């Protein structure tokens, strides 16, 4: 959430480089249909992680779940994202 759009692809590439079979992110996610890949709100970046992950790791299987956390902006944007390859 603190990575700006100019650096998010590089950060995701590095995460995938060191991860072996997959990863789980509990993160703010910009839902499909917002018409943009990144959005700055409340001092944090909210990215369309599904699209960004597919761009960096096209063969990834991505599962997006509602997070158990609640409150504030987390109710709108918070997601548990499971990525496997």
N, C-alpha and C positions, 0 to 999 in steps of 0.2 A: 503493500500500500504506500510505501514511501519511495518507490522507484518511478522516476518520470518516464514518459513515453519514449524519449530518445534512447533510454538505456534498457527498457524492459526486454527486448529481444535478446540482447547480450546476456542479461541476467538469467533468463530462462534457458538459453543455450548452455550456460555454465552449470546450472542446476541439473539439466539432463546429462551433461557430460559426467558428472560424479554419481548420479543415481544409477542403480543397477537395473532394476526391473520396473520401477515405478515410484510414485510419490503421492503424498496426500498433502493438500494445502487447505488450511482453514483461513479463508481470505475474503476480502471484498471482491465481488465479481459483478461487472456491468452486464446485465442481462441482454440477450439478443433483442433487437428491436429498438435500441436507443439511438441507432444511426451513427454511432461513433465507437472507436475502440478504446478510448480513454476519456475519463471525466474527472476533474478535480473538484472535490467537495469536502468541506470541513477539515482542511489541512492534510488530506490524503488523496492519493491517486486511486481511482477505481477503474480497473481494466476489464475488457472483454477477454477474460483468460481463456475461454474455449477457443476463440479465433486465434489468439496469439500462440497458444500451445500447438494448435494444428499447423500454424505457419512454421514453427521451429521443429516440431516433431510430428510430421504428417501421419505416421503409422500409429500414433498413440490412440488408445481407447480412453475416452474421458467420460466420467460419471459425475454428475453434479447433484448434490444432495442439500437439503435444508440443514443448516447448522443448528446444533443444540443451544448455542449462545443466543441471547435475546437482548433487546434494548436499543433504542435510538436507530441510527442508520443501519445497524447490523440487521434489523428486522427486514430492511429493504434489500440490502446488498450482500449480507453475510452468507457464505456458502462453504460447504465442505466439498472439495474437488479432488477426486481420485483419478490418478493418471497411471495407466498400465501400458506396457509394451513388451 
